[in-house]
Amino acid sequence: ESEMEPEPESEMEPEAEPEPEPEMEPEPEPEGAQKQTLYGPEFQILTPPLFVGYLNGMSSLIRNGVADSCEPSKGLGTTTYVRENGNYKYVCPQGSLTWREAGTVNETVEELNVLLTGGRLTPVAKEVVKNAYVNAQPGNALKAAQQAVVMTAEFNTLGAPLPQPGVRPPLPPDHIGKKPYKAFVVLFMSGGADTWNMLVPQGCSLYDEYRGIRTDLSMNTNELLAVTSPGQVCRNYGVHQNFPFLKGLYDRGEAAFVTNVGNLVEPTTKTTFKSGARRCFNLFS
């Protein structure tokens, strides 16, 4: 099961048409379809967040029913208000699947096949559903089988499944030469990070300036992890004590700090900002 936050919306119903990305064509195309000049708008549901949300929603409906607004830990439901004596009253719609099996395992699988796919499950899919039923925890056999059915191609498509006999051949091994992996990681502090206290100059006039401006918000030397950087205005700096892993990366030459980079055209204070100081385009966008 996926541990992602349940997101039952499939974005396929007419009342919730997804907003297209600016670079997308009105008719989304699955990869490889251009040669056949075929279009498949329904493939939008295969967008990973929507697809995982759909599977989570179906799984939650089978396991927990509808109760999201009353019990936030159970992830499918709706918020409803009704008007009573001139006042709006909060109502929590609740429900669950009530169909129960009556018969052998094979009879139960066949009934699910008819009810959920119109009898279109392939023999392989039936075997998967049957194994889910047999191997489930006591009391959860039917729910396990239902979850197996809703994840089959037959449940999620129309028409004859047209299965191909045999087992899909394995992909040939990848003979691309291996090489060491290296990634470039950028920590983008999207607000809320006091970067002035992440990297602090030490043992020079900049530290005195920093103490004078930050006053009681400044960091003491014993609260910082010392690093050195020859060739800078200050040779010694301090990394915030809560970032020992970052200091370790810097000491090993695997991380670097780029300072004095931000959305400022010129030195700006609160007063000059309000009085019309020059600003970057699209600031706060």
N, C-alpha and C positions, 0 to 999 in steps of 0.2 A: 504494500500500500504506500501511496505517496504521503509524505509528511507535510506537504504544502498546505497553506491555509485554504480550506474549502471555498471554492468559488463556483457556485452552481450555474451562473449565467453562461450559456453557450454562445450568445451574441448572434443566434441564427433566427430568432423569432422576428416577425416584421415590425414589432413595436420597439425593438432594440437594435436597429441597424448599426453596425460598428462604424465609427468615424474612420475613413481611410487615411492612411499616411500620405503626406504631400507627394512623396515620390512614387506611390503606388498607382497603377492603372485601375480604372473602374472595375475591370474584370480580372481578379487575381488568377494567376496561372501557376500550376504546380511545376516544379523544375522538370525540364525535359519535354513539356507539352508543346513548346513552340514549334517543333518540327512537324507535329501532327496538326497544327493550327486548331487545337481544341482548347476550350476554356472551361474552367470549373470553379465558379464562385463558391460552391459548397466546400471547397478545400480551405476556406478561411477558418473553419473550425479546427483544422489541424495546426493552427498557430499554437505553439507549445503551451503558453499560459491558459488559453481557452480550452485546449484539449484536456490538460490535466485538471482544470477546474470542472470541466464536464464530467470526467470520470470520478472525481471526488464528490461531486454533487449526486451522481447516481448511486455511488457507494453509500453516502450518508443517508440518502432516502431509504435505501434498503435496510441499513443497520438501525437507524434512529427514527425514521419517519420524518414528519414535519414538525419542528418545534424550535426553530432557531431563535425567535424573538423572546421565548420564555426561558430557554436554556442556551446561553451563548456558546457553551462547549459543544453543542450539537449544531452542525453547520448548514442546515437547509431550512428555510422558512420565509416568512414575510411579516411585515409590521402592518397592523390593521387597526383603524379607529372607527367606531360607530357613534352616531349621534343619539343621545338619550336625554329627554327632558331639556333640550337646548344645550347640553354639554357633550363634549366629545369624550368617549370612554375607550380606553385601550383594551383591545381584545387580542388574545393569542390563539390563532388557529392552530390546531394540532391534529395529527392523523398519522396513520401507519398502514403499511400493506397488510391486508387481512387474509389473503389467500393461503391456504394450508394444503400441504400434500396429503394424499390419501392413497397409499399403495406402495409398491416396491420402488427401489431406486430407479430402475429402468422406466417404470410408469411415470414417476415424478419428472424425470428428465424429459420424457416425451411430452408430458403436459406443458412443461416450461417451453419446450420447443414450439409447440402449437401456439401458446398464448403470447410469447414474446417475439417470435420470428416467423410465425405463419408456417411452421414446419420446414424451415429452410436450413436448419443446422446440418452441417456435414457430419459424417461419421467421426472424423477427427475431433471436431468441436464438441460433439456429444460425449466423447470419451473424456475430454477435458472437464466438462461440466460434471460428469459422473464422478471423476476423481476428486473434484472439489467438494462434492457432497459427501463422499465416503470418508475423506480425510479431515473433515471439519471437526472442530471441537463439539462436544455434546451440546445439543440445543441450538447450534448455529448451522446445521447442515443445509437447510433450505436457503438461508441468506447467502451462504457461500456459493451455492449453485446459482442463485440469481445474479450475484456479482460476476460470476464467470460468464453467464449468458450475455449480460449487458456489455461485456468487453469483447465480444466476438464481432467479426465483420458482418455476420448475418443480421445481428440486432441493429447495427448502425448503418446498414445500407438497404437498398431495395433491389428486387430482381433476383435471378438465380445466382447462387454463389460461384458456380463454375470452378470447383476446385481442380487442381492439377494433381495427378497421381504422383506418388513417390515423395521423397524428402528433398527439400531445397539443397542443391549442392553447396558446399562451403566455398567461400571466397578464396581465391588464390592468395598465398602469403605475400605480404608486402616486402619487396626487396629493396626498398629505398634505404640508402645507407644511414645508419644511426649517427647522431651527433649530439653533443651535450645540449641540454635545454636551458635556455635563459629567458627570463621574462622581465619586462620593464613595468614596474608597479608604481603608480602615481596615487598618493593619498590626497584626494581632492576634499578639502575641508569646506563643506557646503554649509557654512554657518555654525555657530555654537562652539568653535574651537578657539581657545585663546592662544594663538600661535606665538604671541610675544613671550609667553611663558613656556613654550615648547623648546625653543632654542634661545639661550640668553648669553650675551657677551660677558666675559669674565676678565678681571685684572686689567681693565683699561678704562678710558674716559667714557666709553659707550655704556659701560655698566653703571657708572654714576648718573649718566643721563637717564638711563632706563629706571633706576631707583627713584630719581626725582619726579618722573612722569607717572610711574605706576604706583608710587607711594606704598600703601599697605597691601596692594595686590602684587607687588614684586616678589620674586623668589630669592631666598637666601642661598648663599653658596652651598651650605650643607644640605640643601634640598635639590641639588642638581648633580647630574652625572657628568664628570669632566671629560671633554674631548678637545683635541687640538686641531688647528687648521692653519698651517704656515702660509704666508702670503696674503692674509686677510688683514683688515683694519685691526682686529684683535686676534692674537694667536690662540687664546684659550676661550672655550665656550662651555656652556653647560646645557645638557639635555634634561628635560623634566624627569624627575625620579620615577615616574610611572611608566617610562618608556625604556626600560633596560634592553628590550629586544631591538629597539631602534638604534640605541647606542652600539650594541653588538654588531649590527649590520654595518654601521658607519666605520667602526674600528676594523672590520674585515674588508673594507673597500667595496661593499655591496650596496651601499646606500649613500645618497648625497643630499645636502640641504641647499635649496635655492632661496635666498632671502631677498627682501625688499622688492617683491613682485606682488602686485595687487592692482585693483581698479582705481588707481589715482593718477590723474594727469599732472598734478602738482601737489605739494604739501598742503593738506587741508585739515582745518579744525571744524568743530561744530558751528562756530560763528561764521567762518568763511563759506562753509557749505550752504548755510541758510541765506547768505548774502549774494550768492551767485557764483561761487567758484567754478572753474572749468571742471567738467565731469566727463567720464567715459560714455560712449554711446551705449544705449540699452542697459544702463546701470539698474540693478534690482530686477531685471527681466527674468 
